[in-house]
Amino acid sequence: MKRALISDIHANLEALRAVMADIHEQKVSKIYCLGDIIGYGPNPRECLDQVMKLPVVILGNHDQAALIDPEGFNPVALQAVYWTRDQLERGGSPSVINQRWDFLGELPPSYREGEYLFVHGSPREPTNEYVFPEDVYNHRKLDSLFERIERYCFQGHTHIPGVFTQDRKFISPEECNYRYQLTDEKVMVNVGSVGQPRDGNSQACYAILDDGDKTLTYRRVPYPKEVTRDKIYAIAELDNMLGDRLMSGR
């Protein structure tokens, strides 16, 4: 079985369409979304409507922020939350609008399949905790996270793809030639971001998990970033920085 693991779409319809087309070419069995369907980007309704069709979807912190007043969001992110809420109240019949809200409200914070755990943030705090590459130097934090994992944990949230090993190493996709061999050792895997990469590579990122040979493959997918950027520029409530960062991948 091959699973496509996508995360952090952030209402970027152009990136989502490009990734879905690439997934189709890879003959994937199921697509799992690890959260943050909406937030920051210009097409929350359209992205939500596509993701609602997927078999497994996890709650992200921006998805949660659309439902309840968020804590700790900076002014740019908070303004995008309010604009996104307003957009979800538009564009469709009352039943369609209610379906979107009901879908968001029923998203689980985590999902488990045997030795696989899927979250948005971390195994300790599935929705909101960040696990950054530099956390390999925070031994207490990393050890606490690994104590909560049976074998493999897959996550997003930081928009930085890579593999955390139990011996406190972070392996970027480039360092493993975009293919990581799973073993019996515990790992935490960040699958990267579809709609707002922050690892210096502006191409959309997702991962494919293959049960057959226990491999994880990272995929980078080009998409028309300028189209998404210009949409953001045209919306007064979305800060231009949200469009600019799409071009740099930072």
N, C-alpha and C positions, 0 to 999 in steps of 0.2 A: 504494500500500500504506500502510495506517495501522497503526502500532505503538503499543500502550499501554506506557509505561515506568513500572513501579512499583518502589519500593525501601523498605527499612527498615519492614517490616511489624511486626516486633518482637512477634510472637505476639498481636497485637490482632485477634481474629477478627471483632468487630463492624465495625471499620474495613475489614478486607479484604473482607467480604461487601458492604458498601456500595459500595466502589470497584469490585468485580467487576460489580455490578449496573449501575453507571454506565458502565463500559466496554462492557457488552453493548448499551446504548442508543446508543453512539457508533459502532457498526458497525465495530469494530476488527478487523483481519485477524489479528494476532498479539500476544501479551502477553509482554513481557520483564521478568524480575525481576532487579534489580541488587543483590540480597543483603540480609542481615540479615532473614531470614524469622523467626527466633526470637530470644530474648533479651528480658528486661525484662517481657514480657507474660504473661498467664495461660493462653493456649491454644496452646502450641508444637506439639503433635501435630496439632491440627485445621488450623492454618495451614500446616504442612509438608505435610499430605496434599493440600491444595488446590494449593499451588505445585508439587508434584511432577508435576502434570498439564501444566504450561506447557512450551512448546517451548524457551525459552532462560532459564536461571537462572544467575546469577553468585554466587560465594562471597563472603559478607560476613564481617566480623571476628567477629561474634557467632555466625555459623554455624561458623566455624573454631574459636571458643572452646569449642564443645560437643565438639569432637573432640580438641583438645589444650589443655594448661594455658595460659591466656592470660597475656600480659605487659601491664602497664600498666593493668589494669582497676582501678577504684576498688572499695572494699568492697561497695557496693550492687550494682554490676554483677557483681562476682565471685560474690556470694551468689545472684544470679539465674541465673548460668551453672550453678552446681551444682544448683540446683533444676530447671532446664530439663533437664539431663542425666538427672536422676532421672525426670522425666516421660517422656522419650523411651524409657526402659526399661520403661515401663508402657503399658497401653491397647492391647492387640492381641495377636495370636498371635506366636510367635517369628519367623515369616517376615515379618510386617508390620513388626515392630520392626527386623529386619535390613534390610528395604528402606529404611526411613527413614535408618538409619545409612549404608548404602551410598550412598544418594542424596547425603547431605551430604559424604561422603568423596570423591565423584567430581565435585563442583562445580568448574568451571574458575575461575581468578582473573580472567579477562577473556574477551571474545568480540568478534570483528571481522567485520563485513560490509562489504566494500569500504571506503568512506571513513568508515564509522561504527565507532567503538570504544566498547564497553560495559564498564565497570568498576564496582567498588563505591566505592573510595577515590579514586584518582587515576591518570593515565596513567603516572606514574613508579613508584608502589607501589600496585598495583591493589586490595589488600585493606585496608590499614591507614592510608594517608596521608590526612589531612584537608586539604581546601581550603576555607578560610573566606572570606567576603566581604572581610574586612580584609586578606587576602593580596594584594589588588590593590596594596598599598603595599610588598609584598615583591617587588621587581622581579626579583631573582635567582631566587627560587622560581618565580614565575609564568612567567618566560622559559624556565626549565628544563622546566617541565611542557608548555608549548606546543611545545617542540622535539620532544616525543615523540608529537605528534598529527599525523596526516596531514591531517585536515580537521575532523571533529567527534568530540568525546568526551562520553559521557553517564555520569553518576555519581550517587552518593547520599552516604551516610555522615554528613554533617553535619546532615541533616534540615532544611536551609535551602535552599529552591528559588531558582534564579536562573541567569543566564547570565554567564559570564566571557568577555570579549572579549580578543583578542590585544593591543589597545592599553590593556590593564589597567583595564578598567571592569567593574563588577558591576551587572547589570541585574536587579532583582527582578521577579517576575510583575506586581506592581502598576504598576511603572514602564513596562512594555510592554503594559499592558492585557491581561495573561494570554496574549498571542500574540506570538511572536517569529519574525521572518522570517529564515531561514537564507540566507546568501550564500556567496560563495567564500571568505570570511574564516574563519579557524579560530576555533572556540569550544569551551569546556567548559560543559556544561549539567548543573546539579544538578536532578534531577527531583523533589526533595522527599521527604517521608516519608508513607507510608500510615498507619502505626500510632502515630507519636509525633512530630508536627510540632513544630518549635522556632523558628518564625519569628514567633510571636505570634498566629498564626491556628490555632485548635485543630481546624479541619476537616481531614480526610484530604486528602493532596495526591498527585497523580500527573501525568504529562504524556503527550500524544499527539503522535507524530511522523508527519507526513504527507509521504510521498515526492512526491505529486502536485504540490503547490505549495510544497514545502520550508518548511513551517511547523511550529513547535512550539507547542502549546497546553497551558497549565496548567489543570488541573481541580481544584476544591476541592469536597469531598463531605462533607456532614454525616453523622454517625452517632451512635448512642446512647452517648456517652462515659461517662455515669454507670454504665452496665452494666459496661463494662470496668473502670472505676475501682473499683466495688464488688467485682468479682471479685479484683482485686489486693489490696484491703483484707482480704479473707477468707483470703488466703494469707500465713501468718506469715513465710515465707522471702522474700517480695517486699516491699520497703520501700514504705510508704504514699506516699512521694514520687513513686514511679513512676506511681501513680494520680493524684496531685494535678496533676502536670505535664500530664496529658492535658487537663485543664480549661482551662489557661491557654495551651497551645501553646508553652511555654517549656522 
